[in-house]
Each structure stands twice: as structure tokens, then as C-alpha cells.
Amino acid sequence: MAFSSICNEVPSFAFNQSVQNPTKTQSFFDLRTPTKFSFLPHVNQRNPMKTLKTSCRIPRTDIGDPVVFYLHKVKKKKSEKEDTNAIGNQKFLNLCGFGYWVQGFRCFPWLALNFHMANNLNVNPSTLQLVQNFGNLPMVAKPLYGILSDAIFIVGSRRLPYISIGVVLQVLSWGSMALILRASEVLPILITCVLLGNLGASVTEVAKDALVVEYGQKNKINGLQSYAFMALAAGGVLGNCLGGFFLLKTHQPKSMFLIFASLLSLQLTLSLTTKEKSFGLPHPSNHHESIILNIKKQFSDLLFAIKDEGIFVSLSWIVGSIAIVPILSGSLFCYQTQILNLDPSTIGMSKVIGQLLLLAVTVLYDRHLKTVSMRKLISFVQIVYACSLLLDLVLVKQINLKFGIPNDIFVVCLSGMAEIIAQFKILPFQVLFARFAPKGCEGSLMSFLASAICLSSIFSGFLGVGMASILGITSVDYSRLHVGILIQFMAALVPMFWIGKIPTLECLDEKEKKLGLSKRRRKYRRVGRVVFNSVFVYRGERESGKL
């Protein structure tokens, strides 16, 4: 009542003179009497009513409800985070998209290198295939690159520096073959350059694959590998198309080596100007520990991940299905160029059609086939792969001519079918491994998969060289090439006997559900609630490592 009378009526009390006229030396702490405290404003002597009106203002309304203020602050932070994520997403797409495109474009200099060895250096089919498979040996050491990438940080980053290092090695390799005469003419030096280039390519691929897995897990994007496959296939389409055209018009493989080295320089510039922290990826808590301890921990985590039943069985099947089929790529390439006299543009166009098919099948998988049971999908793909090997038998026996199909048309449309199906068969396994890769072990596990597949491909290539030697297939005698193709077909059907070991879609979903529940129980718990203006705000607290 006293407060309302002050605000609504004329006051009728005297004013303390010491309050009205305080001395200049008097401070707040020197005031002694209770009436001299400062919650009464300085009173105007001429018009005290004015002072009282100003002192009895309506309470301020610019201070909002604390809940509204809190929600506004959260919304502002969320908006800023979304803008930062948008920029990071664009940089990630530019870096990885162009990187996978360049990886697919590697067929451009490799097509020139195969023609250079077959026509200019006059190597026989077995030697050509040995060079191709021997050059892939650096790919076998991918788990080592993955462990190093996971464990050792370079300038505060653990992915982009390795991409840059790999690109530099590739520039040195292809640039040397383009600019140094002996590097492309002397076979041992040429093999050394090939090994150096594949070493750089393997390091770059490991870092990119780990970056894609880590980014997909952080943003909860499943199947991001299919988009990487699309970029890779797009690069393969353009690389094979331009490769055949350049060889047909210029007959200068070295100029193609130089063009690819220039593209690699552009990729190097992009990787050096991009900051890994812009992707918003979390850094593991142990990156400040010693290098030896980090490597030991990553190796232990890798072994633990491989021992998982679903991963181990799937890995065993894909490796066995590739290694058991002897490859005759060198013999078939020499047969097409030396016996059928097909020009480079035809070989290049056959690769283009194959890459377009790979791109279409990858899009189909991303849109519709992800929900299909993995066991059914792989069974169908393996049968189609075995049947596609018989297309080479049709070409060798010239059955296509009996139906009025010229050799060049048949090669362009159907010759590269088996190779493309073999590449697509790897995609579901990459998606599977990416889904269940432990946090912090993405590079190690994905590189181990790539290394195992590469090792099985090398073994398959050496097995094909041995089979060609036993059958007597040489650069002047291809009479028993059809026998080797029939052996390939029968060997490709053998993995169907243990196809039942591949986990079904229901098992994978159940495992992922259990894994996600386990992570939530281990890392998060509800610690209480904060009462904030009748609104309950729950908090989740991340535990340091122990329950």
C-alpha cells in the first residue's frame, strides 16, 4: 500500500537535506544514516514531483523471459553452426569429389602406359601383366598408411597432410616419365616410377577413404561411399574417352603423362589451401600422446575390429572370390591390339562404356539396392560376373561375327563388362565396413579392406600369368586362350559354395542397433534437470571414459 501511494498520489514527506545536497567528498560508503542510501534518486529542489514520477516508472520490459533469452541464444548458436557446417560441407565436397575424380582419371595415363609398353617397348603379354601387378605392391601396405594416418598428426591434421604427400609422390612419378627420357624407355626405371606413383596413390586413397568414413559418421550419412564411386566412375569415363582420342591423334604417351601430372598439381593446391578443421571433425583425445603409444593403440583397435565375426567373414569372402579367379588381362589386351588390330580409340571407348555402366549401377545401388539383402545382392552379382567372363570367349572364338557383330562394336559394348562388375562387387563391402568402423579406426579398417582386395588382385594376376605360361599363351600363339577363359568361368562360380557366410540385412540392422545402444549407454547418461521458469531443461553429460 505504501508503494502504491507513492506512485499514484502526491507525496507528503520531507526530504533530507543531506540527500538533496551531498558534499563532493562524500562517497557511498561514507553515508551513515539509513535515509541517505541511494535507492532514492537525486531530488530536484524546484520540481520534486518530476523526480518522483521518474523514480516510479513502470518496471522495464526490455529484459525478456529467461527461457526466451536462453532459447534465442541456442537458436543463434545453431544458426551460426549451420552456416559453418554449410561452408565445411562445400569444402569437403570440393576436396573429396575432385580427389576421387582424379583417382578415376588415372586410367588416362595408364592407358597410354599400356600402349607404350606393348607397342614402343615391345614387351610380351606376360611381362606386361607382371608389370601391372608388380606395380600394385605398394597398395598392399595400405594398413600401415591407415594406422599412421589415424595415429600421427601432422601440423594438427591427420588426413589432409597425407593426401598432399601422396599427390606429391604421384607428381614426381608421372612428371619424371613425361620429362626424363630414360624414365620411360628403360624398363627397370619405368617400374620404379610406377611403384612410386602407386605408393602416392595408395597413401592418398587411404586418407580420402578415412576422411569420407569419418565425415559420414559425424554427420550420420550412410552410404557416402556410393557418391565417391560416382565421382570415381565419372573420372574414369572422361579419362578413357580422352585417352583413346589422344593416343589415336598424337601417338605421344608422354604428353598424356604430363597432362595428368598437371591435374595432380591442381589437386595438391586444393589440398594445401583447405583446412581440415573446417570439416568440423572431432579430434581424438589421445593425439597428444607419444607416437609409439598411438600406433600400438591403433594396431590393437584394428585387430579388435577385424575379429568381429561379420567383418571377418565378409572380408574372407571378398578376398577369396577375387584371388581364386586367374586374370588374363595382359593376354586379352595384346590379343585385341595385335591379333584383332583394334585401335586405341576402340579400347578407350570400351572402357568408357564400362565406366558409364559402373556409374549407372552405383546410382541404382544408392537409390534402390541398399535395402536389398547383402547376401542376395552379392550372389546375383557374382553369377553375373562369372557369365560376363564368357563374353571374352565369344570374342576369341569370333562367334560375334556369325551374328553380324563386328569386333570393334563387340569390344566397345561388351568387352569391359567383367572388369566393371568386379569393381562394383566391392562397393557393398565398403559400405558395410564404413557402417561398423570403430571411431578413431576408420583409416586403419578401410585401408585394411583395400589392401586385402589389392593383395588378392595381385595374387589373381600372378595366378593368371602362371596359367598362361602353362597353357602356352604367348604374343604369337593364342590358340589356347579360350581354355584359360573357361577356367576363369568355373573358378568364378566356386565362391558361391560359401556365399551363405555373408551376413544378411537383418543381422546387420540388429548389430547396428545394438552398437548404437551400447554407445549411448556408455557415453551418455541423464544427470538431472534444471528448473528454469517452470521449463525443465535436460542435460546430457559425456563421461570421461568410466561409468
C-alpha positions in Angstrom: 0.0 0.0 0.0 2.8 2.4 0.7 4.3 1.7 -2.7 1.0 2.4 -4.4 0.5 5.6 -2.6 3.9 6.9 -3.6 3.2 6.0 -7.3 -0.3 7.3 -7.5 -0.7 10.2 -5.1 1.2 13.4 -4.2 3.8 12.6 -1.6 3.7 14.3 1.8 7.1 13.8 3.4 10.1 15.9 3.9 13.3 15.5 2.1 16.6 15.1 3.8 18.9 18.0 3.0 22.0 15.7 3.1 20.5 13.7 0.3 19.5 16.8 -1.6 22.9 18.5 -1.4 25.6 15.9 -0.8 29.1 17.1 -0.4 31.5 16.5 -3.2 33.9 14.5 -1.0 31.1 12.2 0.4 31.0 8.8 -1.1 28.6 6.0 -1.0 30.4 4.2 1.8 30.6 7.4 3.9 26.8 7.7 4.3 25.7 6.6 7.8 22.0 7.2 8.2 19.6 4.8 6.6 17.7 7.5 4.9 20.8 8.5 3.0 21.0 5.3 1.0 20.8 5.6 -2.7 17.8 3.8 -3.7 16.1 7.3 -3.7 17.3 9.3 -6.7 18.7 12.9 -6.5 15.6 15.1 -6.0 15.1 18.2 -8.0 14.5 21.1 -5.5 12.4 23.1 -7.8 10.2 20.3 -9.0 10.3 17.4 -6.7 7.2 15.9 -8.3 9.1 15.3 -11.5 11.8 13.4 -9.7 9.2 11.2 -8.0 7.4 10.5 -11.3 10.7 9.4 -12.9 11.5 7.3 -9.9 8.1 5.5 -10.0 8.4 4.4 -13.7 6.8 1.2 -14.8 9.2 -1.7 -14.5 11.5 -2.4 -17.5 10.1 -4.8 -20.1 13.2 -5.0 -22.3 14.6 -7.7 -20.1 12.8 -10.8 -21.6 11.8 -14.1 -20.0 15.0 -16.1 -19.1 13.7 -19.1 -21.1 13.1 -17.0 -24.2 16.5 -15.5 -23.8 18.0 -19.0 -23.4 16.2 -20.4 -26.4 17.1 -17.3 -28.5 20.8 -17.9 -27.6 20.5 -21.6 -28.5 18.8 -20.7 -31.8 21.5 -18.2 -32.6 24.3 -20.7 -31.9 22.5 -23.3 -34.0 22.2 -20.8 -36.9 25.9 -20.0 -36.7 26.8 -23.7 -36.6 24.6 -24.4 -39.6 26.4 -21.7 -41.6 29.8 -23.1 -40.6 28.7 -26.6 -41.5 27.5 -25.4 -44.9 30.9 -24.0 -45.6 32.6 -27.1 -44.4 30.3 -29.3 -46.5 31.2 -27.4 -49.6 34.9 -27.6 -48.9 34.6 -31.3 -48.2 32.7 -32.0 -51.5 35.2 -30.0 -53.5 38.2 -31.8 -52.0 36.9 -35.3 -51.9 34.9 -35.0 -55.1 37.8 -33.8 -57.1 40.1 -36.2 -55.4 38.0 -39.3 -56.4 37.6 -37.9 -59.8 41.3 -37.6 -60.3 41.6 -41.2 -58.9 39.2 -42.4 -61.6 41.1 -40.3 -64.2 44.3 -42.4 -63.5 43.1 -44.6 -66.3 44.1 -41.8 -68.7 47.9 -42.2 -68.2 47.7 -45.9 -67.6 46.1 -46.5 -71.0 49.0 -44.6 -72.5 51.5 -46.6 -70.4 50.0 -49.9 -71.5 50.2 -48.9 -75.2 53.7 -47.6 -74.6 54.9 -50.9 -73.2 53.1 -53.0 -75.7 54.0 -51.1 -78.9 57.1 -49.0 -78.1 58.9 -51.3 -75.7 57.6 -54.5 -77.3 57.0 -56.3 -74.1 55.2 -59.7 -74.3 51.7 -60.2 -72.6 53.1 -62.0 -69.5 55.7 -59.2 -68.9 53.0 -56.6 -69.3 50.7 -58.3 -66.8 53.7 -58.7 -64.4 54.5 -55.0 -64.6 50.8 -54.2 -64.0 50.6 -56.4 -60.9 54.1 -55.7 -59.5 53.4 -52.0 -59.7 50.4 -52.6 -57.3 52.6 -53.9 -54.5 52.6 -50.5 -52.6 48.8 -50.9 -52.3 49.4 -54.0 -50.1 50.9 -51.7 -47.4 47.7 -49.7 -47.1 47.0 -50.8 -43.5 50.3 -49.2 -42.5 49.3 -45.9 -44.1 46.0 -46.1 -42.4 47.5 -46.7 -38.9 49.9 -43.8 -39.5 47.1 -41.6 -40.6 45.0 -42.5 -37.6 47.8 -42.2 -35.0 50.2 -39.4 -36.2 49.0 -35.8 -36.6 50.9 -33.5 -39.0 50.5 -29.8 -38.3 47.4 -30.5 -36.3 45.7 -32.6 -39.0 45.7 -36.3 -39.7 44.0 -36.6 -43.2 44.9 -33.7 -45.5 48.7 -33.8 -45.0 48.7 -37.5 -46.1 46.6 -36.6 -49.2 49.2 -33.9 -50.0 52.2 -36.3 -49.5 50.6 -38.9 -51.8 49.8 -36.3 -54.5 53.5 -35.1 -54.4 54.7 -38.6 -54.9 52.4 -39.1 -57.9 53.6 -35.8 -59.5 57.2 -36.9 -59.2 56.4 -40.3 -60.8 54.3 -39.2 -63.8 56.3 -36.0 -64.2 59.6 -38.0 -64.4 58.1 -40.3 -67.1 57.0 -37.3 -69.1 60.1 -35.2 -68.9 63.0 -37.7 -68.4 63.8 -39.9 -71.4 65.3 -42.8 -69.6 62.4 -42.9 -67.1 60.0 -44.1 -69.8 62.4 -46.1 -72.0 64.4 -48.2 -69.6 62.0 -50.9 -68.1 63.6 -51.1 -64.6 63.4 -47.3 -64.2 59.9 -47.2 -65.6 58.8 -49.9 -63.0 60.4 -47.8 -60.2 58.4 -44.8 -61.4 55.2 -46.9 -61.4 55.9 -48.1 -57.9 56.5 -44.5 -56.7 53.2 -43.4 -58.4 51.2 -46.2 -56.9 52.7 -45.6 -53.5 51.5 -42.0 -53.7 48.1 -43.1 -55.0 47.7 -45.6 -52.2 48.5 -43.0 -49.4 46.1 -40.6 -51.0 43.3 -43.2 -51.3 43.7 -44.3 -47.7 43.4 -40.7 -46.4 40.4 -39.9 -48.6 38.6 -43.1 -47.6 39.2 -42.5 -43.9 38.0 -38.9 -44.3 34.8 -40.0 -46.1 34.1 -42.6 -43.4 34.8 -40.1 -40.6 32.7 -37.4 -42.1 29.8 -39.8 -42.8 29.8 -41.0 -39.2 29.9 -37.5 -37.8 27.0 -36.2 -40.0 25.1 -39.6 -39.9 25.3 -40.1 -43.6 25.1 -43.8 -44.6 26.4 -44.9 -47.9 28.6 -41.9 -48.7 31.0 -44.3 -50.5 28.5 -44.6 -53.3 28.9 -40.9 -54.1 32.7 -41.4 -54.1 32.2 -44.3 -56.5 30.2 -41.9 -58.8 33.0 -39.4 -58.8 35.5 -42.1 -59.5 33.4 -43.5 -62.3 32.9 -40.0 -63.8 36.7 -39.6 -63.9 37.1 -43.0 -65.5 34.6 -42.1 -68.2 36.4 -38.9 -69.2 39.9 -40.5 -68.8 39.2 -43.4 -71.0 37.4 -41.3 -73.6 40.2 -38.7 -73.8 42.9 -41.3 -73.5 41.8 -43.2 -76.6 41.4 -39.9 -78.6 44.8 -38.6 -77.6 46.6 -41.9 -78.5 44.8 -42.1 -81.8 45.6 -38.5 -82.8 49.0 -37.8 -81.3 50.6 -41.2 -80.5 52.5 -39.4 -77.7 52.1 -41.2 -74.4 54.5 -38.7 -72.7 52.2 -35.8 -73.3 49.4 -37.7 -71.5 51.7 -38.3 -68.6 52.4 -34.5 -68.4 48.7 -33.7 -68.6 47.9 -36.0 -65.6 50.8 -34.5 -63.6 49.3 -31.1 -64.2 45.9 -32.3 -62.8 47.7 -33.7 -59.8 49.3 -30.3 -59.2 45.8 -28.8 -59.1 44.8 -31.4 -56.6 47.8 -30.6 -54.5 46.9 -26.9 -54.5 43.4 -27.7 -53.4 44.5 -29.9 -50.5 47.1 -27.4 -49.3 44.6 -24.5 -49.3 41.9 -26.4 -47.4 41.9 -26.6 -43.6 40.8 -29.9 -42.0 39.2 -28.1 -39.0 36.7 -26.6 -41.4 35.1 -30.0 -41.7 34.1 -29.9 -38.0 35.6 -33.4 -37.4 36.4 -34.2 -33.7 40.0 -34.8 -32.7 40.6 -37.9 -30.6 41.7 -37.2 -27.1 44.9 -39.2 -27.4 46.5 -37.2 -30.3 48.9 -35.6 -27.8 50.3 -38.9 -26.6 53.5 -40.4 -27.9 53.6 -41.7 -31.4 54.6 -45.2 -30.3 51.6 -45.5 -28.0 49.2 -44.2 -30.6 50.5 -46.7 -33.2 50.2 -49.5 -30.7 46.7 -48.4 -29.8 45.6 -48.2 -33.4 47.0 -51.6 -34.2 45.2 -53.1 -31.3 41.9 -51.4 -32.3 42.4 -52.7 -35.9 42.9 -56.3 -34.7 39.8 -56.0 -32.5 37.7 -54.6 -35.4 38.8 -57.4 -37.7 38.0 -60.1 -35.2 34.3 -59.1 -35.4 32.5 -62.0 -36.9 30.6 -60.1 -39.5 33.6 -58.1 -40.7 35.9 -61.1 -40.7 33.6 -63.4 -42.7 32.7 -60.7 -45.2 36.4 -59.9 -45.7 37.3 -63.5 -46.2 34.6 -64.0 -48.8 35.5 -60.9 -50.9 39.2 -61.7 -50.8 38.7 -65.4 -51.7 36.3 -64.6 -54.5 38.9 -62.3 -56.2 42.0 -64.4 -55.5 40.6 -67.6 -56.9 39.9 -66.3 -60.4 43.1 -66.2 -62.6 43.2 -62.9 -64.5 44.3 -62.8 -68.2 44.1 -59.0 -68.7 47.6 -58.8 -70.3 46.9 -61.6 -72.8 43.5 -60.2 -73.7 44.9 -56.7 -74.2 47.6 -58.0 -76.5 45.2 -60.2 -78.4 42.8 -57.3 -79.1 45.6 -54.9 -80.2 48.0 -57.3 -82.1 45.6 -60.0 -83.5 42.4 -58.1 -83.9 44.3 -54.8 -84.7 41.9 -52.7 -82.7 43.0 -49.0 -82.4 43.4 -47.2 -79.1 40.1 -45.3 -79.5 38.2 -48.5 -79.6 39.9 -49.8 -76.4 39.3 -46.4 -74.8 35.6 -46.4 -75.8 35.2 -49.9 -74.3 36.5 -48.5 -71.0 34.2 -45.5 -71.3 31.1 -47.7 -71.7 32.2 -49.8 -68.8 32.6 -46.7 -66.6 29.2 -45.4 -67.6 27.8 -48.8 -66.7 29.5 -48.6 -63.3 28.2 -45.1 -62.7 24.6 -46.2 -63.6 24.8 -49.3 -61.4 26.2 -47.2 -58.5 23.3 -44.8 -58.7 20.9 -47.7 -58.8 22.5 -49.2 -55.7 22.4 -45.8 -53.9 18.7 -45.3 -54.8 17.2 -48.8 -54.5 19.6 -51.6 -53.7 20.7 -50.5 -50.3 17.7 -52.2 -48.7 18.3 -55.5 -50.6 19.8 -58.3 -48.5 23.5 -58.2 -48.9 23.7 -62.0 -49.4 21.2 -61.9 -52.3 22.8 -58.9 -53.9 26.3 -60.4 -53.8 25.0 -63.8 -55.1 23.4 -62.2 -58.1 26.5 -60.0 -58.8 28.8 -63.0 -58.6 26.8 -65.0 -61.0 26.6 -62.1 -63.5 30.4 -61.7 -63.1 31.0 -65.3 -64.0 28.8 -65.2 -67.0 30.4 -61.9 -68.2 33.7 -63.7 -68.4 32.3 -65.8 -71.2 32.0 -62.7 -73.4 35.7 -62.9 -73.9 35.3 -66.4 -75.1 32.7 -65.2 -77.7 35.4 -62.7 -79.0 38.2 -65.2 -79.1 36.1 -67.8 -81.0 34.8 -65.0 -83.2 31.2 -66.1 -82.5 30.1 -62.4 -82.7 31.0 -62.4 -86.5 28.5 -65.2 -87.1 25.7 -62.9 -85.8 27.0 -59.9 -87.9 28.6 -58.0 -85.0 32.0 -56.5 -85.9 34.8 -57.0 -83.5 35.2 -53.3 -82.6 31.5 -52.9 -81.9 31.5 -56.0 -79.7 34.6 -54.8 -77.8 33.2 -51.3 -77.2 29.9 -52.6 -75.9 30.6 -55.8 -74.0 34.4 -56.4 -73.6 34.8 -54.5 -70.3 31.7 -55.9 -68.6 33.5 -58.4 -66.3 36.0 -55.8 -65.1 33.3 -53.3 -64.2 31.2 -55.9 -62.4 34.3 -56.9 -60.4 34.7 -53.3 -59.3 31.1 -52.8 -58.3 31.2 -56.0 -56.2 33.5 -54.2 -53.8 31.0 -51.3 -53.1 28.6 -53.2 -50.7 31.6 -54.4 -48.7 32.9 -50.8 -48.4 29.6 -49.6 -47.2 29.4 -52.4 -44.7 32.9 -51.7 -43.3 32.1 -48.0 -43.1 29.0 -48.6 -41.1 30.8 -50.6 -38.4 34.2 -49.0 -38.4 35.1 -48.1 -34.8 35.6 -44.4 -34.0 39.2 -43.4 -34.5 40.0 -46.6 -36.5 38.3 -45.5 -39.8 41.5 -45.2 -41.8 43.0 -48.4 -40.5 40.0 -50.6 -41.2 39.2 -49.2 -44.6 42.8 -49.3 -45.7 43.0 -52.9 -44.5 40.0 -53.8 -46.7 41.6 -52.0 -49.7 44.9 -53.7 -49.0 43.4 -57.2 -48.8 41.5 -56.6 -52.0 44.6 -55.4 -53.7 46.7 -58.3 -52.5 44.0 -60.8 -53.7 44.1 -59.0 -57.1 47.9 -59.3 -57.3 47.6 -62.9 -56.4 45.0 -63.4 -59.1 47.2 -61.6 -61.7 50.2 -63.8 -60.9 47.9 -66.9 -61.0 46.8 -65.8 -64.5 50.5 -65.4 -65.6 51.2 -68.9 -64.4 48.2 -70.3 -66.1 49.1 -68.5 -69.3 52.6 -70.0 -69.2 51.2 -73.5 -68.6 48.8 -73.2 -71.4 51.5 -71.8 -73.7 49.8 -68.4 -74.4 52.4 -66.0 -75.9 52.4 -63.0 -78.2 52.4 -65.2 -81.3 50.2 -68.1 -80.1 46.7 -67.5 -78.6 45.3 -70.9 -79.7 44.6 -72.0 -76.1 43.3 -68.6 -74.8 39.8 -70.0 -74.8 40.8 -72.7 -72.4 42.0 -70.1 -69.9 38.7 -68.2 -70.2 36.7 -71.4 -69.4 38.9 -71.9 -66.3 38.1 -68.4 -65.3 34.4 -69.0 -65.6 34.5 -72.2 -63.5 36.7 -70.5 -60.8 34.3 -67.6 -60.5 31.5 -70.0 -59.6 33.4 -71.6 -56.7 32.7 -68.7 -54.2 29.0 -69.5 -54.5 29.6 -72.5 -52.3 30.3 -70.3 -49.2 28.0 -67.4 -50.0 25.9 -68.3 -47.0 28.6 -67.0 -44.7 27.9 -63.4 -45.7 25.6 -61.7 -43.1 22.0 -60.9 -44.0 20.4 -57.5 -43.9 18.5 -58.4 -40.7 21.7 -59.4 -38.9 23.4 -56.1 -39.9 20.4 -54.0 -38.7 20.3 -55.8 -35.4 24.0 -55.4 -34.9 23.9 -51.7 -35.8 21.0 -51.2 -33.3 22.9 -52.9 -30.5 26.1 -51.0 -31.4 24.2 -47.7 -31.2 22.5 -48.5 -28.0 25.8 -49.6 -26.4 27.4 -46.3 -27.4 24.6 -44.3 -25.9 24.7 -46.2 -22.7 28.5 -46.0 -22.4 29.0 -42.3 -23.2 25.8 -40.5 -22.1 23.6 -40.5 -19.1 20.9 -38.2 -17.8 22.3 -36.3 -14.8 19.3 -34.3 -13.8 17.2 -31.4 -14.8 17.4 -27.7 -14.4 14.2 -25.9 -13.3 14.1 -22.7 -15.3 10.9 -20.7 -15.1 8.7 -23.8 -15.0 10.5 -25.3 -18.0 12.6 -28.4 -17.5 15.9 -28.4 -19.4 17.6 -31.8 -19.5 21.3 -32.1 -19.8 23.4 -34.9 -21.2 26.8 -35.2 -19.7 29.6 -37.1 -21.6 31.6 -39.2 -19.2 35.3 -39.2 -19.4 35.6 -42.9 -20.1 34.3 -44.8 -17.0 30.7 -45.4 -15.9 
